[in-house]
Amino acid sequence: MLLSVSFTLLEGLVVTLELFALTLLFALPLGLIISFGSMSRWLPLRAVVKTIVWIVRGTPLMLQIMVVFFGPGLLFGLPLLPRFTAAVVTFVINYACYFSEIFRGGIQSVPRGQQEAGLVLGMTRSQIFFKVTLLQVIKRIVPPMGNEFITLVKDTALVRVISVYEITWMGETYIKQGMIWPLFYTAVFYLLVNGILTLLFGWFERKMDYFK
């Protein structure tokens, strides 16, 4: 029985880690692009981007999952997205908006004088961003990014609302058989993954200490 439960939970863990990895793969670069839009000097673009970010950050992630999965079919008669695909799309959009605010805060925290000095030295704006600003931004956003990564691991449990069989769903199925201890195994998996992330971010933050 123990071996069977462990195998079932590991299957759910694989789904959880796949969702986690795909979300980061697409949400991090998208979040950086969105942050540029929210800082744009063109008012209409900045207003649209800020409104989208406000809506995404201001509504529950579970609600967004249901809208992305059921919305196209109910509103336009389109076929439903595959459940896992709908989950990935929702998580990418949601976390990209959160990451964009972290990027924006990090970029705007770098003294503007450094950019002006770079222009005086003949550097282009792209050179200033990648060679002067970006590394300092990375140093400043490590702690809040670490929090978002850990939150993302736990938020993957929400995809059960559209029957994506992640680890929490797998653990919950055993309640119907009168067993609660698989849920404690589930908690251990979450603690292990988040513990590893905490150690990695701590190590990375120490590596960035040369900016002190």
RATA-V297274 format. One line per field, one symbol per residue. ss: DSSP state (2 for helix, 1 for strand, 0 for the rest). psi: psi as a letter, one per 30 degrees, with the letter a starting at -180 (. if undefined). A space follows every 50 residues. Layout:
ss->???
psi->???
This chain:
ss->02222222222222222222222222222222222222000022222222 22222222002222222222222222000000222222222222222222 22222222200222222222000022222222222222222222222222 22222222222200002222222222200022222222222222222222 222222222220
psi->eeeeeeeeeeeeeeeeeeeeeeeeeeeeeeeeeeeeefgkfjeeeeeeee eeeeeefflkeeeeeeeeefeeeeegglkklkeeeeeeeeeeeefeeeee eeeeeeeffkkffeeeeeeefgkleeeeeefeeeeeeeeffeeeeeeeee eeeefffffffghkiaeeeeefffefggkfffeeeeeeeeeeeeeeeeee eeeeeefgfff.
